[in-house]
């Protein structure tokens, strides 16, 4: 009995220790520490926010901010612990919000920040010198400063970045800013209106900032109209006063938009800063089987274009291969650098029989709006050996010898294609740890079951032995 109890206690202790180690390992792996900023383009002495997020609740302690002191001044710091539940998925984290101002102009780097054996990725901030126009208007209560992304090479349907800043030096209420519209152009806002402070010649000013991406729909003259701001300037010394009205109007901007160049090929017009094409396969090319469908997804990514302006990719006819197009998904993401559009076009491919199939090269022309040159996004050809279906007789094409074609061999190597999707199942050490954990749990449960069975059998046997001894004792007395 004593030995059995010791075994039971030891096994329970081992199970508890193992579960505690598993939970601790999971928590350590889940903890992350990241950094982000509300904008990467600032003017000298502007303020901006740096957000540091740790993916667990923090009761004590804070990140080491010493690395920031070289190029930035920390004006304010706030910490918040948050817990969210969205669609059944819970999220708990601690976030520090820092208000920073740069100490000098140029490209500055927010270095990695450390906390709890974790560190953030560096972030580059571009600090520009204030324009002479801003310094000349510093005496005004309200004034505009507008900026266009580039000075030349505006093309029809190409992206034009517009930045508008309204500076103010007085307290005000009931502020209104005109709606931004441009005739014969598609306009998309790049985020919400930002509000921050800056220092110009020793005077602190408030700033409202708006950013837009403009896509002209016609060539020729494009006019960006002047914007109007109005507000009621309050009197801090007379709370009964209704104040007075203040306003400011920006100057209109006129641009010349170029048409589609004459030497552009007979293909959909794609004006962008960059265009790339990639692909994924639901089944690796080395595992294609005749008659079994494979989903091929072609992904176009364009910097400086919304996803809605990316055309569908025309696929050439391939012998022994049937196409079943699926829906195309188009999306875009906005940042200080404008829009980045994506288009994902999925097609189901069904090989008719075994043998070698050649997926031709895909070349998509596009116009580089920065350099004003014609370029091509290229997806290389694929040479794929299709296996015969199970139980089927291989076709004559299967007997075709495989040559030492470097391109074909490269395509048949797993993960060699830049667009082929791969799956990472974790490191071998993590896999071994989990396999060992499961094995120990199964072994401990087996020992518990064996001890329980042995104890039950012993309990059932003892009464029978006691009854037989009792009967022998009664016969002896008779």
PAGUNU-727863 format. One record per residue (C-alpha): chain; x, y, z; residue number from 0. Coordinates in Angstrom, 3 decimals, padded with zeros to 6 digits. Example, Ala and Ser with C-alpha at 12.3 -4.5 7.8 and 13.67 -1.06 7.14 Angstrom:
! residues 2
SITE chaine        u        v        w num
SITE      A  012.300 -004.500  007.800   0
SITE      A  013.670 -001.060  007.140   1
//
This chain:
! residues 478
SITE chaine        u        v        w num
SITE      A  000.000  000.000  000.000   0
SITE      A  002.758  002.453  000.905   1
SITE      A  004.629  001.723 -002.313   2
SITE      A  001.459  002.081 -004.363   3
SITE      A  000.637  005.453 -002.786   4
SITE      A  004.165  006.656 -003.441   5
SITE      A  003.869  005.669 -007.098   6
SITE      A  000.512  007.420 -007.410   7
SITE      A  001.887  010.598 -005.816   8
SITE      A  005.005  010.539 -007.978   9
SITE      A  002.998  010.139 -011.200  10
SITE      A  000.602  012.952 -010.235  11
SITE      A  003.580  015.184 -009.437  12
SITE      A  005.192  014.360 -012.785  13
SITE      A  001.975  015.155 -014.669  14
SITE      A  001.560  018.478 -012.884  15
SITE      A  005.165  019.469 -013.539  16
SITE      A  004.871  018.557 -017.215  17
SITE      A  001.666  020.567 -017.668  18
SITE      A  003.227  023.557 -015.909  19
SITE      A  006.243  023.374 -018.233  20
SITE      A  003.985  023.177 -021.278  21
SITE      A  001.995  026.219 -020.171  22
SITE      A  005.156  028.179 -019.426  23
SITE      A  006.638  027.287 -022.813  24
SITE      A  003.435  028.352 -024.590  25
SITE      A  003.401  031.701 -022.781  26
SITE      A  007.034  032.400 -023.614  27
SITE      A  006.470  031.619 -027.290  28
SITE      A  003.303  033.725 -027.434  29
SITE      A  004.873  036.888 -025.960  30
SITE      A  005.828  039.465 -028.619  31
SITE      A  007.097  043.039 -028.493  32
SITE      A  006.540  045.357 -031.462  33
SITE      A  006.876  049.034 -032.392  34
SITE      A  004.958  051.290 -034.795  35
SITE      A  004.639  055.023 -035.537  36
SITE      A  001.687  057.132 -036.642  37
SITE      A  003.752  058.641 -039.509  38
SITE      A  007.210  058.239 -041.017  39
SITE      A  007.419  061.617 -042.801  40
SITE      A  007.811  064.578 -040.405  41
SITE      A  009.156  068.117 -040.543  42
SITE      A  011.815  069.468 -038.228  43
SITE      A  010.558  069.901 -034.653  44
SITE      A  007.306  068.076 -035.459  45
SITE      A  005.896  065.688 -032.882  46
SITE      A  004.850  062.135 -033.683  47
SITE      A  003.773  059.073 -031.714  48
SITE      A  005.711  055.867 -031.160  49
SITE      A  003.625  052.902 -029.981  50
SITE      A  005.303  049.992 -028.157  51
SITE      A  003.115  046.905 -027.658  52
SITE      A  003.837  043.855 -025.475  53
SITE      A  001.418  040.975 -025.985  54
SITE      A  000.839  040.314 -022.264  55
SITE      A -000.403  042.262 -019.256  56
SITE      A  002.467  044.080 -017.519  57
SITE      A  002.101  045.070 -013.884  58
SITE      A  005.526  046.548 -013.271  59
SITE      A  008.433  047.672 -015.376  60
SITE      A  008.747  049.526 -018.664  61
SITE      A  010.889  049.340 -021.825  62
SITE      A  014.393  050.753 -021.875  63
SITE      A  014.101  054.077 -023.727  64
SITE      A  017.785  054.991 -023.476  65
SITE      A  018.508  054.245 -027.187  66
SITE      A  016.044  057.001 -028.206  67
SITE      A  018.055  059.785 -026.577  68
SITE      A  020.582  060.102 -029.404  69
SITE      A  018.182  061.421 -032.069  70
SITE      A  014.840  062.011 -030.328  71
SITE      A  013.393  063.807 -027.362  72
SITE      A  010.615  062.088 -025.406  73
SITE      A  007.968  064.719 -024.626  74
SITE      A  005.278  062.477 -023.121  75
SITE      A  004.747  058.833 -022.177  76
SITE      A  001.526  056.928 -021.404  77
SITE      A  000.851  053.285 -020.621  78
SITE      A -002.389  051.315 -021.000  79
SITE      A -003.347  047.688 -020.322  80
SITE      A -006.033  046.445 -022.696  81
SITE      A -008.106  043.296 -023.089  82
SITE      A -010.183  042.709 -026.226  83
SITE      A -012.474  039.975 -027.488  84
SITE      A -013.340  040.048 -031.202  85
SITE      A -015.332  037.217 -032.833  86
SITE      A -014.498  034.895 -029.976  87
SITE      A -010.755  035.591 -030.185  88
SITE      A -009.286  037.248 -027.103  89
SITE      A -006.331  039.610 -027.143  90
SITE      A -004.525  040.964 -024.106  91
SITE      A -001.632  043.416 -024.317  92
SITE      A  000.160  046.378 -022.741  93
SITE      A  000.900  049.456 -024.866  94
SITE      A  003.181  052.416 -024.255  95
SITE      A  002.497  055.577 -026.324  96
SITE      A  005.442  057.973 -026.582  97
SITE      A  005.328  061.490 -028.038  98
SITE      A  008.660  062.186 -029.737  99
SITE      A  010.278  065.079 -031.539 100
SITE      A  013.436  064.744 -033.693 101
SITE      A  016.641  066.492 -032.676 102
SITE      A  017.943  066.916 -036.242 103
SITE      A  016.935  066.634 -039.893 104
SITE      A  017.577  063.763 -042.287 105
SITE      A  016.855  060.038 -042.123 106
SITE      A  016.765  059.013 -038.481 107
SITE      A  016.373  055.489 -037.129 108
SITE      A  014.352  054.521 -034.096 109
SITE      A  016.650  051.790 -032.763 110
SITE      A  015.461  048.454 -031.322 111
SITE      A  013.817  048.871 -027.904 112
SITE      A  014.227  046.029 -025.368 113
SITE      A  011.741  044.676 -022.820 114
SITE      A  011.526  041.245 -021.124 115
SITE      A  014.197  039.637 -023.331 116
SITE      A  012.340  040.863 -026.429 117
SITE      A  013.212  043.710 -028.784 118
SITE      A  011.436  045.678 -031.508 119
SITE      A  012.456  046.139 -035.128 120
SITE      A  014.135  049.447 -036.118 121
SITE      A  012.010  052.101 -037.866 122
SITE      A  013.315  054.785 -040.242 123
SITE      A  011.911  058.318 -039.939 124
SITE      A  012.469  060.963 -042.636 125
SITE      A  012.784  064.436 -041.072 126
SITE      A  012.500  067.281 -043.610 127
SITE      A  013.424  070.931 -043.251 128
SITE      A  010.528  073.349 -042.958 129
SITE      A  009.751  075.206 -046.154 130
SITE      A  010.458  078.928 -046.425 131
SITE      A  006.750  079.474 -047.101 132
SITE      A  005.859  078.118 -043.660 133
SITE      A  008.421  080.312 -041.913 134
SITE      A  007.170  083.368 -043.810 135
SITE      A  003.599  082.854 -042.607 136
SITE      A  004.385  082.169 -038.960 137
SITE      A  002.793  085.469 -037.887 138
SITE      A -000.632  084.353 -039.172 139
SITE      A -003.210  082.734 -036.929 140
SITE      A -004.046  080.121 -039.604 141
SITE      A -002.201  079.234 -042.806 142
SITE      A -001.876  076.299 -045.246 143
SITE      A  001.170  074.454 -046.550 144
SITE      A  000.576  071.966 -049.408 145
SITE      A  002.932  069.562 -051.128 146
SITE      A  002.826  067.301 -054.205 147
SITE      A  004.731  064.006 -054.290 148
SITE      A  006.863  064.835 -057.333 149
SITE      A  007.531  067.671 -059.738 150
SITE      A  007.090  065.877 -063.064 151
SITE      A  005.960  062.662 -064.760 152
SITE      A  002.255  062.768 -063.949 153
SITE      A  000.486  060.116 -066.054 154
SITE      A -003.178  059.412 -066.613 155
SITE      A -004.454  056.951 -063.955 156
SITE      A -001.120  057.234 -062.174 157
SITE      A -000.864  058.103 -058.479 158
SITE      A -000.246  061.685 -057.312 159
SITE      A  000.380  062.138 -053.595 160
SITE      A -001.045  065.304 -052.052 161
SITE      A -000.179  066.451 -048.517 162
SITE      A -001.983  069.350 -046.885 163
SITE      A -001.058  070.928 -043.557 164
SITE      A -002.992  073.634 -041.752 165
SITE      A -000.963  075.482 -039.086 166
SITE      A -002.627  077.391 -036.249 167
SITE      A -001.285  079.477 -033.372 168
SITE      A -004.507  080.348 -031.493 169
SITE      A -007.119  078.377 -029.595 170
SITE      A -010.267  077.798 -031.614 171
SITE      A -013.550  075.909 -031.722 172
SITE      A -016.042  074.669 -034.350 173
SITE      A -013.294  074.023 -036.888 174
SITE      A -014.378  073.004 -040.397 175
SITE      A -012.261  071.962 -043.368 176
SITE      A -013.625  071.783 -046.915 177
SITE      A -014.199  068.388 -048.513 178
SITE      A -011.342  067.437 -050.784 179
SITE      A -012.515  066.904 -054.380 180
SITE      A -010.708  067.000 -057.736 181
SITE      A -012.584  067.133 -061.043 182
SITE      A -011.907  064.232 -063.458 183
SITE      A -009.890  062.322 -060.874 184
SITE      A -010.332  059.509 -058.372 185
SITE      A -009.431  060.621 -054.843 186
SITE      A -008.675  058.260 -051.951 187
SITE      A -007.759  059.480 -048.446 188
SITE      A -004.630  058.036 -046.873 189
SITE      A -005.784  057.647 -043.291 190
SITE      A -007.624  060.050 -041.016 191
SITE      A -006.855  063.713 -040.296 192
SITE      A -003.821  063.944 -038.023 193
SITE      A -003.301  066.559 -035.331 194
SITE      A  000.037  067.306 -033.695 195
SITE      A  002.307  070.173 -032.661 196
SITE      A  005.560  071.594 -034.018 197
SITE      A  007.989  074.402 -033.237 198
SITE      A  008.860  077.069 -035.842 199
SITE      A  011.475  079.701 -034.922 200
SITE      A  010.804  079.061 -031.246 201
SITE      A  007.010  079.363 -031.559 202
SITE      A  004.838  076.330 -030.875 203
SITE      A  002.147  075.715 -033.503 204
SITE      A -000.633  073.192 -033.882 205
SITE      A -001.031  071.281 -037.149 206
SITE      A -003.894  069.516 -038.944 207
SITE      A -002.608  067.196 -041.662 208
SITE      A -004.466  065.414 -044.481 209
SITE      A -003.005  063.117 -047.145 210
SITE      A -004.671  061.947 -050.360 211
SITE      A -003.859  059.782 -053.370 212
SITE      A -005.120  061.351 -056.618 213
SITE      A -005.578  059.301 -059.806 214
SITE      A -006.356  061.537 -062.842 215
SITE      A -008.817  059.943 -065.238 216
SITE      A -007.930  062.137 -068.221 217
SITE      A -004.736  063.565 -069.627 218
SITE      A -004.176  067.293 -069.911 219
SITE      A -004.541  070.000 -067.290 220
SITE      A -005.488  068.880 -063.765 221
SITE      A -006.492  071.507 -061.190 222
SITE      A -006.375  070.720 -057.477 223
SITE      A -008.666  073.390 -055.998 224
SITE      A -007.741  075.504 -053.022 225
SITE      A -009.017  074.296 -049.649 226
SITE      A -010.786  076.429 -047.075 227
SITE      A -010.576  076.298 -043.276 228
SITE      A -012.743  078.245 -040.834 229
SITE      A -013.089  078.253 -037.053 230
SITE      A -014.275  080.380 -034.168 231
SITE      A -011.398  081.888 -032.204 232
SITE      A -012.247  081.807 -028.531 233
SITE      A -011.355  084.520 -025.988 234
SITE      A -009.691  082.853 -022.964 235
SITE      A -010.204  085.997 -020.851 236
SITE      A -013.957  086.313 -021.454 237
SITE      A -015.915  083.096 -021.160 238
SITE      A -019.154  084.893 -022.160 239
SITE      A -017.715  086.109 -025.429 240
SITE      A -018.786  084.351 -028.636 241
SITE      A -015.302  084.915 -030.046 242
SITE      A -014.571  085.857 -033.636 243
SITE      A -014.243  084.012 -036.917 244
SITE      A -010.901  083.009 -038.379 245
SITE      A -010.198  081.405 -041.761 246
SITE      A -007.537  080.437 -044.253 247
SITE      A -007.564  079.421 -047.934 248
SITE      A -004.882  077.435 -049.762 249
SITE      A -003.691  078.199 -053.286 250
SITE      A -004.933  075.999 -056.138 251
SITE      A -002.397  073.717 -057.840 252
SITE      A -002.294  073.098 -061.603 253
SITE      A -000.587  070.016 -063.055 254
SITE      A -000.056  068.657 -066.567 255
SITE      A -001.041  064.992 -066.880 256
SITE      A  000.613  062.962 -069.652 257
SITE      A -001.334  060.494 -071.819 258
SITE      A -000.465  056.837 -072.411 259
SITE      A  002.870  056.793 -074.275 260
SITE      A  002.677  055.840 -077.949 261
SITE      A  005.309  053.120 -077.586 262
SITE      A  003.312  051.307 -074.882 263
SITE      A  002.315  047.811 -076.169 264
SITE      A -001.224  046.625 -076.888 265
SITE      A -001.959  045.624 -073.282 266
SITE      A -003.812  047.001 -070.251 267
SITE      A -002.314  050.322 -069.099 268
SITE      A -000.576  049.894 -065.709 269
SITE      A  001.156  053.087 -064.454 270
SITE      A  002.878  052.296 -061.134 271
SITE      A  006.007  052.859 -059.100 272
SITE      A  006.610  049.119 -059.006 273
SITE      A  004.834  045.952 -060.195 274
SITE      A  005.584  042.352 -059.259 275
SITE      A  003.927  039.004 -059.952 276
SITE      A  004.053  035.817 -057.878 277
SITE      A  002.117  032.571 -057.661 278
SITE      A  001.137  029.735 -055.335 279
SITE      A -000.031  026.176 -056.030 280
SITE      A -002.387  024.174 -053.816 281
SITE      A -000.371  021.067 -054.773 282
SITE      A  003.406  021.208 -055.393 283
SITE      A  004.285  020.686 -059.088 284
SITE      A  006.154  017.481 -058.179 285
SITE      A  002.895  015.896 -056.991 286
SITE      A  000.505  016.627 -059.855 287
SITE      A -001.653  013.632 -060.817 288
SITE      A -003.704  013.255 -063.982 289
SITE      A -007.370  014.097 -063.448 290
SITE      A -006.819  015.757 -060.048 291
SITE      A -007.459  019.543 -059.881 292
SITE      A -004.767  021.972 -058.736 293
SITE      A -005.483  025.590 -057.775 294
SITE      A -003.016  028.112 -059.164 295
SITE      A -003.201  031.604 -057.656 296
SITE      A -001.526  034.484 -059.491 297
SITE      A -000.815  037.549 -057.350 298
SITE      A -000.167  041.004 -058.812 299
SITE      A  001.222  043.625 -056.412 300
SITE      A  001.432  047.251 -057.559 301
SITE      A  002.898  050.150 -055.617 302
SITE      A  001.032  053.320 -056.477 303
SITE      A -002.204  051.782 -057.760 304
SITE      A -005.446  050.593 -056.142 305
SITE      A -006.305  046.927 -056.572 306
SITE      A -009.353  047.837 -058.681 307
SITE      A -007.063  049.151 -061.465 308
SITE      A -005.114  045.894 -061.816 309
SITE      A -006.263  043.878 -064.849 310
SITE      A -006.970  040.165 -065.072 311
SITE      A -004.077  038.054 -066.357 312
SITE      A -004.710  036.376 -069.708 313
SITE      A -003.487  032.759 -069.680 314
SITE      A -002.427  030.984 -072.903 315
SITE      A -004.001  027.692 -073.937 316
SITE      A -001.950  024.651 -072.889 317
SITE      A -002.433  021.201 -074.399 318
SITE      A -003.659  018.493 -072.021 319
SITE      A -004.682  021.104 -069.406 320
SITE      A -008.167  022.402 -068.629 321
SITE      A -008.822  025.785 -066.965 322
SITE      A -011.636  026.637 -064.512 323
SITE      A -011.294  030.315 -063.467 324
SITE      A -012.401  031.376 -059.998 325
SITE      A -013.267  034.818 -058.624 326
SITE      A -010.555  037.496 -058.507 327
SITE      A -009.975  039.312 -055.209 328
SITE      A -008.711  042.894 -055.303 329
SITE      A -007.506  044.835 -052.269 330
SITE      A -005.298  047.770 -051.360 331
SITE      A -003.418  049.088 -048.357 332
SITE      A -002.641  052.725 -047.636 333
SITE      A  000.405  054.277 -046.007 334
SITE      A  002.297  057.564 -046.069 335
SITE      A  003.812  056.397 -049.361 336
SITE      A  000.410  055.961 -051.009 337
SITE      A -001.621  052.933 -052.064 338
SITE      A -000.361  049.408 -052.658 339
SITE      A -002.888  047.321 -054.579 340
SITE      A -003.077  043.541 -054.908 341
SITE      A -005.059  041.292 -057.215 342
SITE      A -005.328  037.549 -056.526 343
SITE      A -006.569  035.523 -059.489 344
SITE      A -007.283  031.835 -058.788 345
SITE      A -007.611  029.200 -061.508 346
SITE      A -008.308  025.481 -061.123 347
SITE      A -006.032  023.416 -063.416 348
SITE      A -006.878  019.802 -064.328 349
SITE      A -004.253  017.762 -066.230 350
SITE      A -005.981  015.461 -068.723 351
SITE      A -003.342  012.721 -068.655 352
SITE      A  000.123  011.960 -067.383 353
SITE      A  003.217  013.336 -069.027 354
SITE      A  005.112  016.575 -069.246 355
SITE      A  003.211  019.876 -069.266 356
SITE      A  004.766  023.270 -069.966 357
SITE      A  003.206  026.310 -068.290 358
SITE      A  004.443  029.217 -070.444 359
SITE      A  006.180  032.312 -069.151 360
SITE      A  003.919  035.202 -068.159 361
SITE      A  005.084  038.731 -069.071 362
SITE      A  003.035  041.749 -068.010 363
SITE      A  004.044  045.202 -069.326 364
SITE      A  003.800  048.199 -067.002 365
SITE      A  004.908  051.816 -066.995 366
SITE      A  007.365  053.010 -064.352 367
SITE      A  006.029  056.454 -063.390 368
SITE      A  009.234  057.389 -061.553 369
SITE      A  011.648  056.762 -064.419 370
SITE      A  009.149  057.153 -067.278 371
SITE      A  010.161  053.811 -068.847 372
SITE      A  008.481  050.608 -069.995 373
SITE      A  009.157  047.541 -067.849 374
SITE      A  007.883  043.961 -067.531 375
SITE      A  006.824  041.840 -064.580 376
SITE      A  007.856  038.287 -065.408 377
SITE      A  006.801  034.896 -064.052 378
SITE      A  009.102  032.151 -065.423 379
SITE      A  007.839  029.078 -067.260 380
SITE      A  007.179  025.757 -065.489 381
SITE      A  007.971  022.300 -066.877 382
SITE      A  005.892  019.830 -064.852 383
SITE      A  005.880  016.033 -065.018 384
SITE      A  002.307  014.863 -064.298 385
SITE      A  001.993  011.450 -062.652 386
SITE      A -000.544  008.910 -063.923 387
SITE      A -003.730  008.411 -061.943 388
SITE      A -003.834  005.457 -059.562 389
SITE      A -004.692  002.280 -061.434 390
SITE      A -004.361  003.998 -064.810 391
SITE      A -001.951  003.006 -067.547 392
SITE      A  000.695  005.642 -068.137 393
SITE      A  000.408  007.451 -071.442 394
SITE      A  003.110  007.454 -074.074 395
SITE      A  004.083  010.905 -072.883 396
SITE      A  005.203  009.453 -069.554 397
SITE      A  007.929  007.465 -071.267 398
SITE      A  009.458  010.664 -072.509 399
SITE      A  012.950  010.892 -071.075 400
SITE      A  013.652  013.765 -068.721 401
SITE      A  016.463  015.894 -070.074 402
SITE      A  018.916  017.755 -067.915 403
SITE      A  017.230  021.057 -068.638 404
SITE      A  018.287  023.379 -065.853 405
SITE      A  015.077  025.408 -065.995 406
SITE      A  012.855  022.353 -065.882 407
SITE      A  014.829  020.732 -063.091 408
SITE      A  014.751  023.953 -061.111 409
SITE      A  010.982  024.137 -061.459 410
SITE      A  010.578  020.596 -060.166 411
SITE      A  012.588  021.185 -057.014 412
SITE      A  010.393  021.790 -053.955 413
SITE      A  010.230  025.431 -052.932 414
SITE      A  012.409  026.589 -055.805 415
SITE      A  009.727  028.757 -057.393 416
SITE      A  009.546  032.178 -055.801 417
SITE      A  005.780  032.058 -055.809 418
SITE      A  005.282  028.469 -054.622 419
SITE      A  003.784  028.392 -051.157 420
SITE      A  005.619  026.471 -048.440 421
SITE      A  004.638  025.452 -044.937 422
SITE      A  006.868  025.837 -041.900 423
SITE      A  005.973  023.370 -039.160 424
SITE      A  008.356  024.760 -036.591 425
SITE      A  011.865  023.767 -035.603 426
SITE      A  012.903  020.186 -034.909 427
SITE      A  013.574  021.032 -031.262 428
SITE      A  010.006  022.238 -030.684 429
SITE      A  008.595  019.152 -032.437 430
SITE      A  010.743  016.827 -030.299 431
SITE      A  009.647  018.632 -027.127 432
SITE      A  005.961  018.194 -027.884 433
SITE      A  006.443  014.555 -028.916 434
SITE      A  008.275  013.892 -025.637 435
SITE      A  005.546  015.670 -023.665 436
SITE      A  002.795  013.556 -025.252 437
SITE      A  004.798  010.364 -024.702 438
SITE      A  005.304  011.125 -020.995 439
SITE      A  001.607  011.888 -020.532 440
SITE      A  000.578  008.646 -022.253 441
SITE      A  003.088  006.647 -020.185 442
SITE      A  001.974  008.189 -016.893 443
SITE      A -001.691  007.554 -017.677 444
SITE      A -000.828  003.939 -018.564 445
SITE      A  000.925  003.450 -015.222 446
SITE      A -002.065  004.888 -013.382 447
SITE      A -004.405  002.507 -015.221 448
SITE      A -002.162 -000.497 -014.435 449
SITE      A -001.974  000.366 -010.719 450
SITE      A -005.732  000.867 -010.546 451
SITE      A -006.375 -002.527 -012.198 452
SITE      A -003.908 -004.263 -009.842 453
SITE      A -005.493 -002.678 -006.769 454
SITE      A -008.997 -003.668 -007.879 455
SITE      A -007.960 -007.276 -008.538 456
SITE      A -006.319 -007.531 -005.118 457
SITE      A -009.427 -006.154 -003.454 458
SITE      A -011.636 -008.726 -005.207 459
SITE      A -009.340 -011.666 -004.327 460
SITE      A -008.930 -011.001 -000.621 461
SITE      A -012.568 -011.581  000.496 462
SITE      A -012.620 -014.967 -001.269 463
SITE      A -009.513 -016.108  000.611 464
SITE      A -010.988 -014.899  003.882 465
SITE      A -014.253 -016.829  003.344 466
SITE      A -012.427 -020.118  002.606 467
SITE      A -010.337 -019.775  005.743 468
SITE      A -013.481 -019.065  007.757 469
SITE      A -015.180 -022.264  006.389 470
SITE      A -012.150 -024.402  007.266 471
SITE      A -012.191 -023.011  010.795 472
SITE      A -015.896 -023.885  011.238 473
SITE      A -015.347 -027.510  010.031 474
SITE      A -012.542 -027.972  012.536 475
SITE      A -014.854 -026.826  015.361 476
SITE      A -017.496 -029.363  014.287 477
//
